Amino acid sequence: MTRYNKFTGKKILSVLVILLAFFILLGLFVVPNLGQWLVVNDEVKESDIIVVLMGSVYDRILEAVDLYDEGYSDRIA
């Protein structure tokens, strides 16, 4: 009685090609757009205090001062 292996070379190669194509498509279309789900662009309106949470410390300070100069609040945190 002869036993045949379920995983022949052609099956393994076809699965690897499908996986490679899947990861290439994932890298081209999904990964570059992941950050868009995390970014929220709210309308700027008057508030009690200005808190800037994006960018480096230097950029935060400049953005807070710009918002203060535009009259959105009297205080900066």
mmCIF file of the C-alpha atoms, coordinates in Angstrom:
data_MODEL
# 
_entry.id   MODEL 
# 
loop_
_atom_site.group_PDB 
_atom_site.id 
_atom_site.type_symbol 
_atom_site.label_atom_id 
_atom_site.label_alt_id 
_atom_site.label_comp_id 
_atom_site.label_asym_id 
_atom_site.label_entity_id 
_atom_site.label_seq_id 
_atom_site.pdbx_PDB_ins_code 
_atom_site.Cartn_x 
_atom_site.Cartn_y 
_atom_site.Cartn_z 
_atom_site.occupancy 
_atom_site.B_iso_or_equiv 
_atom_site.pdbx_formal_charge 
_atom_site.auth_seq_id 
_atom_site.auth_comp_id 
_atom_site.auth_asym_id 
_atom_site.auth_atom_id 
_atom_site.pdbx_PDB_model_num 
ATOM 1  C CA . MET A 1 1  ? 0.000   0.000  0.000  1.00 0.00 ? 1  MET A CA 1 
ATOM 2  C CA . THR A 1 2  ? 1.391   3.367  -1.027 1.00 0.00 ? 2  THR A CA 1 
ATOM 3  C CA . ARG A 1 3  ? 0.842   6.445  1.112  1.00 0.00 ? 3  ARG A CA 1 
ATOM 4  C CA . TYR A 1 4  ? 0.696   9.764  -0.632 1.00 0.00 ? 4  TYR A CA 1 
ATOM 5  C CA . ASN A 1 5  ? 1.660   12.984 1.053  1.00 0.00 ? 5  ASN A CA 1 
ATOM 6  C CA . LYS A 1 6  ? -1.224  15.509 1.108  1.00 0.00 ? 6  LYS A CA 1 
ATOM 7  C CA . PHE A 1 7  ? 1.196   18.408 0.727  1.00 0.00 ? 7  PHE A CA 1 
ATOM 8  C CA . THR A 1 8  ? 2.784   18.119 -2.670 1.00 0.00 ? 8  THR A CA 1 
ATOM 9  C CA . GLY A 1 9  ? 5.245   20.642 -4.018 1.00 0.00 ? 9  GLY A CA 1 
ATOM 10 C CA . LYS A 1 10 ? 2.630   22.263 -6.268 1.00 0.00 ? 10 LYS A CA 1 
ATOM 11 C CA . LYS A 1 11 ? 0.179   22.763 -3.406 1.00 0.00 ? 11 LYS A CA 1 
ATOM 12 C CA . ILE A 1 12 ? 2.814   24.287 -1.162 1.00 0.00 ? 12 ILE A CA 1 
ATOM 13 C CA . LEU A 1 13 ? 4.031   26.557 -3.966 1.00 0.00 ? 13 LEU A CA 1 
ATOM 14 C CA . SER A 1 14 ? 0.498   27.736 -4.797 1.00 0.00 ? 14 SER A CA 1 
ATOM 15 C CA . VAL A 1 15 ? -0.248  28.501 -1.123 1.00 0.00 ? 15 VAL A CA 1 
ATOM 16 C CA . LEU A 1 16 ? 2.997   30.451 -0.838 1.00 0.00 ? 16 LEU A CA 1 
ATOM 17 C CA . VAL A 1 17 ? 2.231   32.445 -3.994 1.00 0.00 ? 17 VAL A CA 1 
ATOM 18 C CA . ILE A 1 18 ? -1.271  33.280 -2.715 1.00 0.00 ? 18 ILE A CA 1 
ATOM 19 C CA . LEU A 1 19 ? 0.133   34.356 0.662  1.00 0.00 ? 19 LEU A CA 1 
ATOM 20 C CA . LEU A 1 20 ? 2.795   36.467 -1.023 1.00 0.00 ? 20 LEU A CA 1 
ATOM 21 C CA . ALA A 1 21 ? 0.182   38.181 -3.219 1.00 0.00 ? 21 ALA A CA 1 
ATOM 22 C CA . PHE A 1 22 ? -2.010  38.785 -0.162 1.00 0.00 ? 22 PHE A CA 1 
ATOM 23 C CA . PHE A 1 23 ? 0.788   40.431 1.815  1.00 0.00 ? 23 PHE A CA 1 
ATOM 24 C CA . ILE A 1 24 ? 1.883   42.536 -1.162 1.00 0.00 ? 24 ILE A CA 1 
ATOM 25 C CA . LEU A 1 25 ? -1.677  43.820 -1.629 1.00 0.00 ? 25 LEU A CA 1 
ATOM 26 C CA . LEU A 1 26 ? -1.976  44.395 2.121  1.00 0.00 ? 26 LEU A CA 1 
ATOM 27 C CA . GLY A 1 27 ? 1.245   46.399 2.088  1.00 0.00 ? 27 GLY A CA 1 
ATOM 28 C CA . LEU A 1 28 ? 0.197   48.470 -0.924 1.00 0.00 ? 28 LEU A CA 1 
ATOM 29 C CA . PHE A 1 29 ? -3.362  49.365 0.019  1.00 0.00 ? 29 PHE A CA 1 
ATOM 30 C CA . VAL A 1 30 ? -4.041  48.835 3.714  1.00 0.00 ? 30 VAL A CA 1 
ATOM 31 C CA . VAL A 1 31 ? -0.843  49.734 5.568  1.00 0.00 ? 31 VAL A CA 1 
ATOM 32 C CA . PRO A 1 32 ? -0.386  53.252 4.081  1.00 0.00 ? 32 PRO A CA 1 
ATOM 33 C CA . ASN A 1 33 ? -3.946  54.197 5.105  1.00 0.00 ? 33 ASN A CA 1 
ATOM 34 C CA . LEU A 1 34 ? -3.933  52.854 8.666  1.00 0.00 ? 34 LEU A CA 1 
ATOM 35 C CA . GLY A 1 35 ? -3.111  56.245 10.148 1.00 0.00 ? 35 GLY A CA 1 
ATOM 36 C CA . GLN A 1 36 ? -6.258  57.817 8.714  1.00 0.00 ? 36 GLN A CA 1 
ATOM 37 C CA . TRP A 1 37 ? -8.352  55.822 11.179 1.00 0.00 ? 37 TRP A CA 1 
ATOM 38 C CA . LEU A 1 38 ? -6.437  57.399 14.061 1.00 0.00 ? 38 LEU A CA 1 
ATOM 39 C CA . VAL A 1 39 ? -6.532  61.031 12.939 1.00 0.00 ? 39 VAL A CA 1 
ATOM 40 C CA . VAL A 1 40 ? -9.490  63.190 13.902 1.00 0.00 ? 40 VAL A CA 1 
ATOM 41 C CA . ASN A 1 41 ? -9.817  66.644 12.409 1.00 0.00 ? 41 ASN A CA 1 
ATOM 42 C CA . ASP A 1 42 ? -12.233 68.576 14.570 1.00 0.00 ? 42 ASP A CA 1 
ATOM 43 C CA . GLU A 1 43 ? -13.355 72.093 13.906 1.00 0.00 ? 43 GLU A CA 1 
ATOM 44 C CA . VAL A 1 44 ? -11.495 74.604 16.070 1.00 0.00 ? 44 VAL A CA 1 
ATOM 45 C CA . LYS A 1 45 ? -13.806 76.590 18.342 1.00 0.00 ? 45 LYS A CA 1 
ATOM 46 C CA . GLU A 1 46 ? -13.525 78.770 21.430 1.00 0.00 ? 46 GLU A CA 1 
ATOM 47 C CA . SER A 1 47 ? -12.741 76.977 24.663 1.00 0.00 ? 47 SER A CA 1 
ATOM 48 C CA . ASP A 1 48 ? -11.670 77.544 28.264 1.00 0.00 ? 48 ASP A CA 1 
ATOM 49 C CA . ILE A 1 49 ? -8.102  76.384 27.726 1.00 0.00 ? 49 ILE A CA 1 
ATOM 50 C CA . ILE A 1 50 ? -5.834  75.463 24.797 1.00 0.00 ? 50 ILE A CA 1 
ATOM 51 C CA . VAL A 1 51 ? -4.222  72.003 24.805 1.00 0.00 ? 51 VAL A CA 1 
ATOM 52 C CA . VAL A 1 52 ? -2.303  70.882 21.708 1.00 0.00 ? 52 VAL A CA 1 
ATOM 53 C CA . LEU A 1 53 ? -1.597  67.135 21.582 1.00 0.00 ? 53 LEU A CA 1 
ATOM 54 C CA . MET A 1 54 ? 0.053   66.676 18.179 1.00 0.00 ? 54 MET A CA 1 
ATOM 55 C CA . GLY A 1 55 ? 3.598   67.214 16.977 1.00 0.00 ? 55 GLY A CA 1 
ATOM 56 C CA . SER A 1 56 ? 6.839   67.808 18.784 1.00 0.00 ? 56 SER A CA 1 
ATOM 57 C CA . VAL A 1 57 ? 7.081   70.036 21.843 1.00 0.00 ? 57 VAL A CA 1 
ATOM 58 C CA . TYR A 1 58 ? 8.239   72.950 19.710 1.00 0.00 ? 58 TYR A CA 1 
ATOM 59 C CA . ASP A 1 59 ? 5.358   72.500 17.241 1.00 0.00 ? 59 ASP A CA 1 
ATOM 60 C CA . ARG A 1 60 ? 2.851   72.251 20.098 1.00 0.00 ? 60 ARG A CA 1 
ATOM 61 C CA . ILE A 1 61 ? 4.040   75.514 21.579 1.00 0.00 ? 61 ILE A CA 1 
ATOM 62 C CA . LEU A 1 62 ? 3.820   77.317 18.232 1.00 0.00 ? 62 LEU A CA 1 
ATOM 63 C CA . GLU A 1 63 ? 0.351   75.938 17.502 1.00 0.00 ? 63 GLU A CA 1 
ATOM 64 C CA . ALA A 1 64 ? -0.888  76.898 20.978 1.00 0.00 ? 64 ALA A CA 1 
ATOM 65 C CA . VAL A 1 65 ? 0.448   80.433 20.557 1.00 0.00 ? 65 VAL A CA 1 
ATOM 66 C CA . ASP A 1 66 ? -1.211  80.708 17.135 1.00 0.00 ? 66 ASP A CA 1 
ATOM 67 C CA . LEU A 1 67 ? -4.552  79.616 18.592 1.00 0.00 ? 67 LEU A CA 1 
ATOM 68 C CA . TYR A 1 68 ? -4.109  82.059 21.486 1.00 0.00 ? 68 TYR A CA 1 
ATOM 69 C CA . ASP A 1 69 ? -3.340  84.912 19.075 1.00 0.00 ? 69 ASP A CA 1 
ATOM 70 C CA . GLU A 1 70 ? -6.460  84.045 17.061 1.00 0.00 ? 70 GLU A CA 1 
ATOM 71 C CA . GLY A 1 71 ? -8.544  84.448 20.218 1.00 0.00 ? 71 GLY A CA 1 
ATOM 72 C CA . TYR A 1 72 ? -9.725  80.898 20.809 1.00 0.00 ? 72 TYR A CA 1 
ATOM 73 C CA . SER A 1 73 ? -8.907  81.044 24.536 1.00 0.00 ? 73 SER A CA 1 
ATOM 74 C CA . ASP A 1 74 ? -7.284  83.149 27.242 1.00 0.00 ? 74 ASP A CA 1 
ATOM 75 C CA . ARG A 1 75 ? -5.234  80.294 28.734 1.00 0.00 ? 75 ARG A CA 1 
ATOM 76 C CA . ILE A 1 76 ? -2.695  77.761 27.421 1.00 0.00 ? 76 ILE A CA 1 
ATOM 77 C CA . ALA A 1 77 ? -2.011  74.496 29.242 1.00 0.00 ? 77 ALA A CA 1 
# 
